[in-house]
Amino acid sequence: MLHLPYLNGQVNAMNILVIDAQGGGIGRQLVACLKKELPHAQVTAVGANTLATSAMLKAGADQGATGENAVIVACRRADVIVGPIGIVIADALLGEITPAMALAVGQSTARRILIPINHCDNMVVGVAEPNPGRLIQEAVEQVKRLPGCPA
């Protein structure tokens, strides 16, 4: 369920959390596409490392933070969480996703839109040689179809 709090009689913007690791390339593309398609949405970028966070902030995220505790806190406040599928797998993305991070994403009340990227020993059956650009666009379209989305 999306929890869009009211402020001064108006619904606040949807809080979209983008999580990424390593170089932040998927997150960077997600943030850029989300801000283009949903300019009124609040996009929070949380990277497992500073390089990922920096890439997402440069792409236009409204705010950003780095590290395990940032993921845990941001997951509690998000309406939607978007990122590569590795964000729900402990020790994924070359070990950058800690068990606590994966648990926070998995237990969040937010909707999760996960991009099936096959690497780092995690393979998603039925996803062969995906086109990352197409997958990112599909993820954004999924966000736009959510109830309460200001599209």
C-alpha positions in Angstrom: 0.0 0.0 0.0 1.3 3.4 -0.9 1.4 5.7 2.1 1.3 9.2 0.8 1.0 11.6 3.8 -1.0 14.7 3.6 0.6 18.1 4.2 -1.6 21.3 4.1 -4.5 19.4 2.6 -2.4 18.1 -0.4 -0.9 14.7 -1.0 2.9 14.8 -0.8 4.9 13.6 -3.7 5.5 9.9 -4.1 8.8 8.9 -2.4 10.7 6.7 -4.8 13.9 5.1 -3.4 16.5 4.0 -5.9 19.2 1.7 -4.5 22.3 0.6 -6.3 25.9 -0.5 -5.7 29.2 -0.9 -7.6 29.5 2.1 -10.1 25.8 3.1 -9.8 25.2 2.8 -13.5 21.8 1.1 -13.3 20.8 3.6 -10.5 22.0 6.5 -12.5 19.9 5.5 -15.5 16.8 4.8 -13.3 17.1 8.2 -11.6 17.4 10.1 -14.9 14.4 8.3 -16.4 12.3 8.6 -13.3 12.9 12.4 -13.0 12.2 12.9 -16.7 8.9 10.8 -16.6 7.8 11.8 -13.0 9.2 15.3 -12.3 7.1 15.8 -9.2 8.1 12.5 -7.5 10.6 12.7 -4.7 13.6 10.5 -5.7 16.0 9.4 -3.0 19.2 7.7 -4.1 21.0 5.4 -1.7 24.2 3.8 -2.8 26.0 0.9 -1.1 29.1 3.0 -1.8 29.9 6.7 -2.5 30.5 6.1 -6.2 27.0 4.7 -6.7 25.4 7.5 -4.6 27.4 10.2 -6.5 26.3 8.8 -9.9 22.6 8.9 -8.9 22.9 12.4 -7.4 24.5 13.6 -10.6 21.6 12.1 -12.6 19.1 14.3 -10.7 18.1 12.5 -7.4 16.5 14.9 -4.9 18.6 13.6 -2.0 21.1 10.9 -1.4 22.9 8.9 1.2 25.4 6.0 1.4 25.7 2.8 3.3 23.8 0.1 5.2 22.0 2.3 7.8 20.9 4.7 5.0 19.3 1.8 3.2 17.6 0.6 6.3 16.2 4.1 7.2 15.2 4.9 3.6 13.3 1.6 3.1 11.1 2.6 6.1 10.2 5.9 4.4 9.8 4.8 0.8 6.6 4.3 -1.2 8.4 2.5 -4.0 11.9 0.9 -4.1 13.5 0.4 -7.4 16.8 -1.2 -8.2 18.7 -4.3 -9.6 17.4 -7.6 -8.2 20.6 -8.0 -6.2 19.3 -5.5 -3.6 17.2 -8.3 -2.1 20.0 -10.9 -2.1 22.4 -10.8 0.8 26.1 -10.6 -0.3 25.0 -9.7 -3.9 26.7 -7.1 -6.1 30.2 -8.3 -5.2 29.3 -8.4 -1.5 28.2 -4.8 -1.3 24.6 -5.7 -0.3 24.8 -6.7 3.3 22.2 -9.1 4.9 20.7 -6.2 6.8 20.3 -4.2 3.5 18.6 -7.1 1.8 16.3 -7.7 4.8 15.3 -4.0 4.9 14.3 -4.0 1.3 12.5 -7.3 1.6 10.6 -6.3 4.8 9.7 -2.8 3.6 6.0 -2.0 3.2 7.0 -0.2 -0.1 6.3 -1.7 -3.5 9.5 -3.2 -5.0 10.3 -3.0 -8.7 13.3 -5.1 -9.3 15.4 -5.1 -12.5 16.5 -8.7 -13.4 20.2 -8.2 -14.0 22.1 -11.5 -14.4 25.5 -11.2 -12.9 27.5 -11.8 -9.7 26.4 -15.5 -9.6 22.7 -14.7 -9.5 20.8 -15.7 -12.6 17.1 -15.1 -13.2 15.6 -17.8 -15.4 13.7 -16.5 -18.4 15.9 -13.4 -18.7 18.4 -13.9 -21.4 20.8 -11.1 -22.3 18.5 -8.3 -21.2 18.8 -4.9 -22.7 19.4 -2.7 -19.6 17.9 0.4 -21.2 14.7 -1.5 -22.1 14.5 -2.9 -18.6 14.9 0.5 -17.0 12.2 1.9 -19.1 9.9 -1.0 -18.1 10.6 -0.4 -14.5 9.7 3.3 -14.8 6.5 2.3 -16.6 5.7 0.0 -13.7 6.1 2.9 -11.2 3.8 5.1 -13.3 1.1 2.5 -13.2 1.1 2.4 -9.4 -2.0 3.8 -7.6 -1.3 7.3 -6.4 1.5 7.9 -8.9 1.5 11.6 -10.0 2.1 10.7 -13.7 
